[in-house]
Amino acid sequence: MFRNMALYPFQLYCRRIDPSRNMARYYMLSIETTLFGEVAVARAWGRIGKRGGEKKEMFATETEAVIHFLELVRKKRRKGYRPARRT
């Protein structure tokens, strides 16, 4: 699905499930290269089982993309998202 430049792939799929609040959300995050060789952080989110939002942000260097990726991971972790296997 995603083509990575990095030696180690930067991909994350996580979920936040809270039955008491009828909450079942997913969040996917990856670093990929575009057809033009640019580096992008790609995100997708929404309710599990439904199509949600998508966003790509371009960066001048892979290092900048990795820093942004890790910031997003920290924010989602604080909000209760936990890594999960994609089904």
SVG drawing of the C-alpha trace seen along z (x, -y; Angstrom):
<svg xmlns="http://www.w3.org/2000/svg" viewBox="-23 -21 41 30">
<polyline fill="none" stroke="black" stroke-width="0.4" points="0.0,0.0 2.6,-2.5 6.1,-2.8 8.7,-3.9 12.1,-5.5 13.3,-4.7 15.4,-1.7 12.7,-0.9 9.0,-1.5 7.1,-4.1 3.5,-2.7 1.0,-2.7 -2.5,-1.4 -4.2,-2.1 -7.7,-2.1 -9.6,-3.7 -12.6,-1.7 -14.9,-2.7 -18.2,-0.8 -19.6,-3.0 -19.3,-6.0 -20.2,-4.0 -16.7,-4.9 -14.8,-2.7 -12.3,-4.7 -9.2,-4.0 -6.2,-6.0 -3.6,-5.0 -0.3,-6.9 2.6,-6.3 5.5,-7.9 5.5,-7.4 7.1,-8.8 5.1,-10.4 5.4,-9.7 7.6,-12.8 10.0,-11.6 8.7,-13.9 8.3,-12.7 4.8,-12.7 3.1,-11.8 -0.2,-10.1 -3.1,-9.9 -6.5,-8.2 -9.0,-8.1 -12.6,-7.4 -15.1,-5.0 -14.1,-1.4 -15.9,0.2 -16.5,-3.2 -14.6,-5.3 -13.2,-8.4 -10.9,-11.3 -7.6,-11.3 -4.8,-13.8 -1.2,-14.0 1.4,-16.5 4.5,-17.0 8.0,-17.6 11.3,-18.7 13.3,-15.9 12.6,-12.5 13.9,-13.7 11.2,-16.4 8.5,-13.8 9.7,-11.4 9.6,-14.1 6.1,-15.0 5.1,-11.3 6.3,-10.8 4.6,-14.0 1.3,-12.7 1.9,-9.3 2.5,-10.9 -0.7,-13.0 -2.9,-10.0 -1.3,-7.9 -2.3,-10.6 -5.9,-10.6 -6.1,-6.8 -5.3,-5.3 -3.4,-2.0 -1.6,-0.1 -3.6,2.8 -3.5,5.3 -5.5,4.2 -8.4,6.5"/>
</svg>
